[in-house]
């Protein structure tokens, strides 16, 4: 009974969050920055913030996360951190030799009001940025938004590197949103199968799921290169996967370099993947290849085979808006009932979209943005569910209420697999479905009376 104090009665709360379903903005900015090859993320604030952001990413990816910090002490906290950042830029380029430093702010430097663009420009004027190297930045005040906002802000910061030569390259930019390195690999594989030459950014595949080589590399092989980011301004178009994570960057690229963009849902589940494949197919001007149709058919087959175990099972979901929208649509398409849905990220639009997706369900659906795990737990106490899906933090509710639990989302601190096995696209849909079915069938095996304990499905 880890959360034994959560009461069933729900009372109105305006100023208090308990176990928010989100984490802080710079974590998202740091994760996005790691998707650029040769990039060192830099946290403009105190060492404590940077240590927390690095450790959260390390615990999720089981990889060491390198990042620098402006190391604010009392002086910088009062008078501003310009001197610290200028010194840091000089030191980092001298000692670690990255291609790019990606600076994000913290609550502290935002409250002081440090102007990062002005400091970056000053560093360039003082020749602290070597020729051919770059400093990009974004503002990530963590008292607004969430880690999703920070991710989006850093990806938008990347688009400032894009240049338009006036000659289209024929490539397509794909902004994948906050998905796992394995998902990024899968998006690249699927795009290649359809026959579309894409630039994926950010791209953490090969950075946070690389092999053990026995040799330390400050900057792993993976990641989108600076050259590719610059050329993104000449692309034929941009597909932005997820309104919250990717749309701002795509629109900025459109404004800056006249690269038209289309915002799609993240390709989790059947219908969202269909829309992604259709967008790729349309851009390439080709028919969907047989191999892709085959992968889709396998997912449809598994759904049909196991539908009776999924039918009208109630699910509680929590996590980030882009993921939740696609997952809710997937669960509804499986005839499951996502009845409680919470995100810590702000967005009235999120609630409206979820209401629309779940409109035809034969039950009430609770949905709330800017919310917390405490409310989710209360909803579950009032209307129990068959399954909980979300990041590691849901295990406390799952244990207290004795409900099957599928880990999916960020962060997953106590399991592995998310780095290596995708959950996007048709292949990823198979894995998602396997995880959901295993959780439900394990419970069935545990609870069934002996006469119904069955080997055959
Ligand atoms: S002070 Fe702000 S930026 Fe730093 S760890 Fe806390 S919420 Fe995140």
Boltz pocket constraint, residues with backbone or C-beta under 6 A from the ligand:
constraints:
  - pocket:
      binder: B
      contacts: [[A, 24], [A, 25], [A, 26], [A, 48], [A, 49], [A, 52], [A, 105], [A, 106], [A, 107], [A, 108], [A, 140], [A, 142], [A, 143]]
      max_distance: 6.0
